Amino acid sequence: MTTPQFSNQTAFDQLAEQMKQTSIATPSASSSSAPPPEADPNWRQNLKLPPKDSRQQTEDVTNTKGLEFEDFNLQRSMLMGIFEAGFERPSPIQEESIPVALQGRNILARAKNGTGKTAAFLIPCLEKVVPKEPKIQCVILVPTRELAMQTSQVAKTLGKHLGINVMVTTGGTGLRDDIIRLADPVHVLVGTPGRIADLARQNIADLSECRMVVMDEADKLLSQEFTTTIEEVLGRHPADRQLMLFSATFPISVKEFSDKHMTNPYEINLMDELTLRGITQFYAFVEEKQKVHCLNTLFSKLQINQSIIFCNSTNRVELLAKKITELGYSCFYSHAKMPQHARNRVFHDFRNGACRNLVCSDLLTRGIDIQAVNVVINFDFPKNAETYLHRIGRSGRYGHLGLAINLISWDDRFNLYNIEQDLGIEIQPIPASIDKSLYVYENPESIPRPMKTATQQSLCGRPA
C-alpha cells in the first residue's frame, strides 16, 4: 500500500490552508446555486439546532488539528445539515477523510468505533452528489440491516437541505417496495450487499454510472460471508469509481482486497490504541449458575441510563431476556433469527428510549450508535478480541464515558487472557463500588436522543 500523501503535520496544514483559500471542485459544488455561507453572515442564526450536548469528551474525538467544517468549502445546504444534526467541529477521522474524499481519492480509513466514521464518509459523498442528475451516484454497503437503517437516517438528516433522495434496502423484505421506490430518482443507495446485488442483478437498480462506493465495517464485509457478493456489486460499477473503506480493524483480507480493487489508496490510521479511552472495563469471575444473580446485583448497584447485554447465542438471548423481565426490569431483545419487522421495531424503540435494557447477540455489535447507552455487559464473554472491541464500543460513543462489565466463567479465562494480550490492555476485577464519575453524567438530560411518544413510553412496562 502507498504511504499517505498528507501524513505529516506540515503537509496537512498546507492542505488546510489551501482549502481555506480555494474551493474544492466537486460536481455538486459547481452546480449548486446556493450562495456560500460568507455571503450571509447571519445564516447560522436561523438554524434549528438540537439541544447542546454538554458532556465531557475524550481525546478520541477532541484531539484535532483545529479545522472547522467551513474550512472544507462545503455548500451552505450541506453545512446547515451538519450543524442541525448536532455536529459542531469535525472529529479527527472527519478532519482526515473529508478533504481527501472530496478530491475523489480512494480511501482506507481505520479509526475507533464511535469516533464519527459515518459522518466522515457521508458528508463528502452527499456534497458530491448532483441532485439534478436522476441516477444512483453513491452506494453505501454495510453488513447488517440495523446499521443500514441507521446510516440511511443519518444521511437523510445531514442531507435534508440538499434535495437528495436517500434510499435504504435490506434483505428480509420483498422486492416490491424497492421496485416502487426506485421508480423515482434515487441518488444515494444504502443497504446490505446481498440485497443491492439482487437489485442490480435484476436490473432494478442501475449502478453503471455510480462513481462512489463506501464500505462501512469493511473487515466484516470482506469476510467469507460477503466476499463473492461484494465482488459482484463492484463489478457493476464503473472501473474508475471512487472506493472508500472504513473500519476499526483491518485484517489481511482488507489488504488483499485493496491491492486488487484500489488504485493508490489514501491510508488513514488513527488507531494508536484499540480501545476507546472513555470506556472503563471490569470483569467479575462468576460460576455460570450465578450469572443471573450477578446481573441482578449490577442492575441494583449501577446507575444505568441504557444498557446493552450480549449473549453468544440466540437461544440464550431470549432466555436471559425472560429472566430479566421476571426480575422486574424493562427489557427488549433482538437477534438474527427474529423477523425483520420485529427487529426493526426493537431497534427503533430502544433507540428512542422506550426501554432501558436490550439483550442481543452480536447482531448489534457493528456500528450501532445509541448515545444514551452508558453500560455494556458481556453476559457471555466473547471468544476473540475483534468481537470484544466491537461490543464494548456500543458505550462511550463519540468520546463520551462508558462502562463495560464482563462476566467471566472458568471456561472464559483463556479468552480473557488472549483478548488482553491482543488489545494490549489489562481488564481489572470489578471493585465493590464503581465510581459513578467513570460512566455517569451529572446531567443525563443533556444526552441527545430522539423524543419519545406516549406510545413508545408504554411499550416496556415497568422501568428499571
C-alpha positions in Angstrom: 0.0 0.0 0.0 1.1 3.6 -0.6 2.1 6.0 2.1 -0.4 8.8 2.8 0.5 12.0 1.0 -0.6 14.1 3.9 0.7 12.0 6.8 2.8 14.7 8.4 1.6 17.9 10.2 3.2 20.3 7.7 1.6 18.8 4.6 -1.8 18.6 6.3 -1.5 22.3 7.4 -0.7 23.2 3.8 -3.8 21.4 2.6 -5.9 23.0 5.2 -4.7 26.5 4.3 -5.2 25.7 0.6 -8.8 24.6 1.3 -9.5 27.8 3.2 -8.4 29.9 0.2 -9.7 27.9 -2.7 -12.8 25.8 -3.3 -12.6 22.1 -3.9 -14.0 21.4 -7.3 -16.9 18.9 -6.9 -19.8 18.3 -9.2 -22.4 19.4 -6.6 -20.4 22.5 -5.6 -20.2 23.7 -9.1 -23.8 23.0 -9.9 -25.3 24.4 -6.7 -27.0 27.8 -6.8 -26.9 28.2 -3.0 -24.8 31.2 -2.0 -21.7 30.5 0.1 -22.1 30.9 3.8 -19.9 34.0 3.9 -22.4 35.7 1.6 -24.9 35.8 4.5 -23.1 36.4 7.8 -26.2 35.7 9.8 -27.3 32.4 8.1 -26.3 30.3 11.2 -28.7 32.2 13.4 -31.7 30.6 11.5 -30.6 27.0 12.1 -32.8 24.7 14.0 -30.1 23.3 16.3 -30.7 20.3 18.7 -30.0 20.7 22.4 -26.3 21.1 23.0 -24.5 18.0 24.3 -22.5 19.4 27.2 -20.9 16.1 28.3 -17.1 16.0 28.6 -15.4 14.3 25.7 -12.2 12.3 25.5 -9.2 12.8 23.2 -10.6 10.2 20.8 -12.7 13.0 19.3 -11.1 16.2 20.7 -7.5 15.7 19.6 -8.0 17.5 16.3 -5.9 19.8 14.1 -8.4 22.7 14.7 -10.3 22.7 11.4 -13.9 23.8 11.2 -16.5 22.3 8.8 -16.5 25.7 7.0 -12.8 25.0 6.1 -13.8 22.2 3.8 -15.6 24.7 1.4 -18.9 22.8 1.6 -22.0 24.3 0.1 -24.2 26.1 2.6 -27.0 23.5 2.4 -24.5 20.8 3.5 -23.3 22.9 6.4 -26.9 23.5 7.5 -27.5 19.8 7.7 -24.2 19.2 9.6 -25.0 21.7 12.3 -28.6 20.8 12.6 -27.5 17.2 13.1 -25.7 18.4 16.2 -22.1 18.4 14.9 -20.1 21.4 15.9 -16.5 20.7 14.8 -15.0 17.8 12.8 -13.5 14.9 14.8 -10.0 13.6 13.9 -11.3 11.0 11.4 -13.6 13.6 9.8 -10.7 16.1 9.5 -8.6 13.5 7.8 -11.1 11.9 5.4 -13.5 14.6 4.3 -11.0 16.7 2.3 -9.4 13.6 0.7 -12.8 12.1 -0.2 -13.9 15.4 -1.8 -10.9 15.1 -4.1 -12.1 11.8 -5.4 -9.3 9.6 -3.8 -9.7 6.0 -2.8 -9.5 5.8 1.0 -8.6 3.1 3.5 -9.6 4.6 6.9 -9.1 2.9 10.2 -10.5 4.6 13.3 -12.0 3.6 16.6 -15.7 2.7 17.0 -17.8 5.7 17.9 -15.5 8.5 16.7 -17.5 9.8 13.8 -16.7 7.5 10.9 -20.3 7.6 9.5 -20.3 11.4 9.0 -16.7 11.1 7.8 -17.8 9.4 4.6 -21.4 10.7 4.4 -20.5 14.4 4.3 -18.2 14.2 1.2 -20.5 11.8 -0.5 -23.6 13.9 -0.1 -21.6 17.0 -1.1 -20.5 15.4 -4.3 -24.0 14.2 -5.3 -25.7 16.2 -8.1 -29.4 16.4 -7.2 -30.4 17.3 -10.8 -29.0 14.0 -12.2 -31.7 11.3 -11.7 -29.4 8.3 -11.1 -27.7 6.4 -8.3 -24.5 8.3 -7.6 -23.4 6.7 -4.3 -23.7 3.2 -2.9 -23.0 2.6 0.8 -22.6 -1.1 1.8 -23.0 -2.2 5.4 -23.1 -5.7 6.9 -26.3 -5.6 8.9 -29.9 -4.4 8.4 -29.9 -2.3 11.6 -26.7 -0.5 10.5 -28.2 0.2 7.1 -31.3 1.8 8.7 -29.2 3.9 11.0 -26.8 5.0 8.2 -29.6 6.0 5.9 -31.3 8.0 8.6 -28.0 9.9 9.3 -27.7 10.5 5.6 -31.2 11.9 5.4 -30.5 14.2 8.4 -27.2 15.5 7.0 -28.6 16.0 3.5 -32.1 17.3 4.3 -31.4 20.7 2.7 -29.7 19.3 -0.4 -32.7 17.9 -2.3 -31.1 14.4 -2.3 -33.1 11.2 -2.3 -31.6 8.6 0.1 -33.0 5.0 0.0 -32.3 2.1 2.3 -32.7 -1.5 1.2 -32.0 -4.7 3.1 -32.9 -8.4 3.0 -35.8 -9.8 4.9 -38.4 -7.9 2.9 -39.9 -8.3 -0.5 -38.6 -6.5 -3.6 -41.9 -4.9 -4.5 -41.4 -1.8 -2.3 -37.9 -1.4 -3.6 -39.1 -1.5 -7.2 -41.7 1.2 -6.4 -39.2 3.4 -4.7 -36.5 3.0 -7.4 -39.1 4.2 -10.0 -38.3 7.7 -8.7 -34.8 9.1 -8.8 -32.5 7.7 -6.0 -29.2 9.5 -5.5 -27.8 7.5 -2.5 -28.5 3.8 -2.0 -27.7 2.4 1.4 -28.0 -1.4 2.1 -26.6 -4.8 2.7 -24.6 -6.4 -0.1 -27.0 -9.3 -0.9 -30.0 -7.0 -1.4 -28.1 -4.5 -3.5 -26.6 -7.3 -5.6 -30.1 -8.7 -6.1 -31.5 -5.4 -7.2 -28.6 -4.9 -9.7 -28.8 -8.4 -11.0 -32.5 -8.0 -11.8 -31.9 -4.6 -13.4 -34.0 -2.9 -10.8 -31.0 -0.7 -9.6 -28.7 0.7 -12.3 -25.2 1.1 -10.8 -23.4 1.6 -14.2 -23.0 5.4 -13.5 -22.4 5.2 -9.8 -19.0 6.6 -9.1 -18.8 6.5 -5.3 -18.8 3.3 -3.2 -18.4 3.2 0.5 -17.8 0.0 2.6 -18.5 0.6 6.2 -17.3 -2.0 8.7 -15.1 -3.2 5.9 -13.5 -6.0 7.8 -16.9 -7.7 8.2 -17.9 -7.0 4.6 -14.7 -8.7 3.4 -15.2 -11.9 5.5 -16.1 -15.1 3.6 -19.8 -14.4 4.2 -19.8 -11.4 1.9 -16.8 -11.6 -0.4 -18.4 -13.1 -3.5 -21.4 -10.7 -3.3 -19.1 -7.6 -2.8 -17.1 -8.6 -5.9 -20.4 -8.8 -7.9 -21.6 -5.4 -6.7 -18.3 -3.7 -7.5 -18.3 -5.3 -10.9 -21.5 -3.4 -11.8 -19.8 0.0 -11.1 -17.6 2.0 -13.5 -14.0 1.0 -13.4 -13.0 4.5 -12.3 -15.3 4.6 -9.3 -14.1 6.0 -6.0 -13.9 3.3 -3.3 -13.7 4.1 0.4 -13.3 1.6 3.2 -13.9 2.4 6.8 -13.4 0.1 9.8 -11.9 -0.2 13.3 -10.0 -3.3 12.4 -8.2 -4.2 9.2 -7.3 -7.9 8.9 -5.3 -9.3 6.0 -8.4 -9.7 3.9 -8.7 -5.9 3.6 -5.1 -5.5 2.3 -5.7 -8.2 -0.3 -8.9 -6.5 -1.4 -7.3 -3.1 -1.6 -4.4 -4.4 -3.6 -6.9 -5.8 -6.1 -9.5 -3.1 -6.3 -8.0 0.2 -5.2 -5.5 2.4 -7.1 -3.2 4.4 -5.0 -5.5 4.5 -1.9 -5.0 7.2 0.7 -4.4 5.5 4.1 -5.7 6.9 7.4 -4.8 5.1 10.6 -5.9 6.8 13.8 -5.5 3.6 15.9 -2.6 4.4 18.2 -4.6 2.2 20.7 -7.5 -0.1 20.1 -10.0 0.6 22.9 -11.9 3.9 23.4 -10.4 6.0 26.2 -13.7 6.8 27.7 -14.7 3.1 28.4 -13.8 1.7 31.8 -13.6 -2.1 31.8 -14.0 -4.6 34.6 -14.6 -8.4 34.9 -16.5 -10.4 37.5 -15.5 -14.0 38.0 -18.7 -16.0 38.5 -20.0 -19.5 38.0 -22.4 -20.0 35.2 -25.4 -20.6 37.5 -24.6 -17.4 39.4 -24.7 -15.1 36.3 -28.3 -14.0 36.6 -27.9 -13.3 40.3 -24.8 -11.2 39.5 -26.6 -9.4 36.7 -29.4 -8.6 39.2 -26.8 -7.1 41.6 -25.4 -5.0 38.8 -28.8 -3.6 38.0 -29.4 -2.7 41.6 -26.0 -1.0 42.1 -25.2 0.6 38.8 -26.7 3.9 37.6 -27.8 2.7 34.1 -29.1 5.1 31.6 -29.4 2.4 28.9 -27.5 -0.9 28.7 -26.8 -3.5 26.1 -26.3 -7.1 27.3 -24.6 -9.5 25.0 -25.1 -13.3 24.7 -23.2 -15.7 22.5 -26.3 -17.5 21.1 -29.9 -16.6 20.0 -31.4 -19.1 22.4 -29.6 -17.6 25.4 -30.7 -14.1 24.3 -34.4 -15.0 24.7 -33.9 -17.0 27.9 -31.9 -14.1 29.5 -34.5 -11.5 28.4 -37.2 -13.6 30.0 -35.2 -13.8 33.3 -34.6 -10.1 33.3 -38.3 -9.4 32.8 -39.1 -11.8 35.7 -36.7 -9.8 37.9 -38.9 -6.8 37.3 -36.7 -4.8 34.9 -37.7 -3.5 31.5 -36.1 -5.4 28.7 -36.1 -5.8 24.9 -34.2 -8.5 23.0 -33.0 -8.8 19.4 -31.2 -11.5 17.4 -30.7 -12.6 13.8 -33.5 -15.2 13.8 -36.2 -12.7 14.5 -38.5 -11.5 11.7 -37.2 -8.3 10.2 -40.2 -6.2 11.2 -39.7 -7.2 14.8 -36.0 -6.4 14.7 -36.8 -3.0 13.2 -39.3 -2.2 15.9 -37.0 -3.2 18.7 -34.1 -1.2 17.3 -36.3 1.9 16.7 -38.0 1.8 20.2 -34.8 1.1 22.1 -33.0 3.9 20.3 -35.9 6.2 21.2 -35.5 5.4 24.9 -38.7 3.2 25.2 -36.7 0.6 27.2 -33.7 0.7 29.5 -32.1 -2.7 28.7 -31.5 -4.6 25.5 -30.3 -8.2 25.3 -28.9 -9.2 22.0 -26.5 -11.4 20.0 -23.6 -9.9 18.1 -26.1 -8.7 15.6 -25.8 -5.2 17.1 -22.0 -5.0 17.6 -21.4 -3.3 14.2 -21.6 0.4 14.1 -24.8 0.8 16.0 -24.8 4.3 17.6 -27.1 4.8 20.6 -25.8 7.8 22.5 -27.8 7.0 25.7 -26.1 3.6 26.3 -23.6 4.1 29.1 -23.2 0.4 30.2 -22.4 -2.7 28.2 -22.5 -6.1 29.9 -20.9 -9.2 28.4 -23.2 -11.8 30.0 -21.4 -14.3 27.8 -17.7 -13.4 27.2 -16.7 -13.2 23.5 -14.1 -15.6 22.1 -11.9 -13.0 20.3 -10.6 -9.5 20.6 -12.4 -8.2 17.5 -15.8 -9.1 18.8 -14.9 -7.8 22.3 -13.8 -4.5 20.8 -17.0 -4.0 18.8 -19.2 -5.0 21.7 -17.8 -2.6 24.3 -17.7 0.1 21.6 -21.5 0.4 21.9 -20.9 2.6 25.0 -18.7 5.6 25.2 -19.9 6.8 21.8 -18.2 9.9 20.3 -15.7 10.5 23.0 -18.1 10.1 26.0 -17.9 7.9 29.0 -19.0 4.3 29.3 -18.7 1.2 31.4 -18.1 -2.4 30.2 -18.7 -5.3 32.6 -17.6 -8.8 31.7 -19.0 -11.9 33.4 -16.2 -14.5 33.3 -16.6 -18.2 34.0 -13.9 -20.7 34.4 -14.1 -21.6 30.7 -13.5 -18.0 29.7 -10.2 -17.5 31.5 -8.1 -18.2 28.4 -10.2 -16.0 26.2 -9.8 -13.2 28.7 -6.0 -13.5 28.7 -5.8 -13.7 24.9 -8.0 -10.6 24.5 -5.9 -8.7 27.0 -2.8 -9.6 25.1 -4.3 -8.8 21.7 -5.5 -5.4 22.7 -2.6 -4.5 25.0 -4.9 -3.9 28.0 -5.4 -5.2 31.5 -9.0 -5.6 32.5 -9.4 -5.1 36.2 -11.5 -7.2 38.6 -14.7 -5.4 39.5 -14.5 -3.4 42.8 -17.1 -3.4 45.5 -18.2 0.1 44.4 -17.7 1.7 41.0 -17.1 5.4 40.9 -20.1 7.0 39.1 -17.9 9.7 37.5 -16.4 6.9 35.3 -19.7 6.4 33.4 -22.5 8.7 34.8 -23.0 12.3 33.8 -24.4 14.8 36.3 -27.0 15.9 33.8 -28.2 12.9 31.9 -30.9 15.1 30.3 -28.1 16.5 28.2 -27.6 13.2 26.4 -29.1 13.6 22.9 -31.8 11.2 22.0 -35.0 11.4 19.9 -38.2 12.5 21.6 -40.4 9.7 22.8 -44.1 9.4 22.0 -46.7 8.3 24.5 -47.0 5.0 22.6 -43.3 4.3 22.8 -43.2 5.1 26.6 -45.9 2.4 27.3 -44.2 -0.4 25.4 -41.9 -1.7 28.2 -44.0 -1.8 31.3 -42.0 -1.4 34.5 -38.9 0.8 34.4 -35.6 -0.5 35.6 
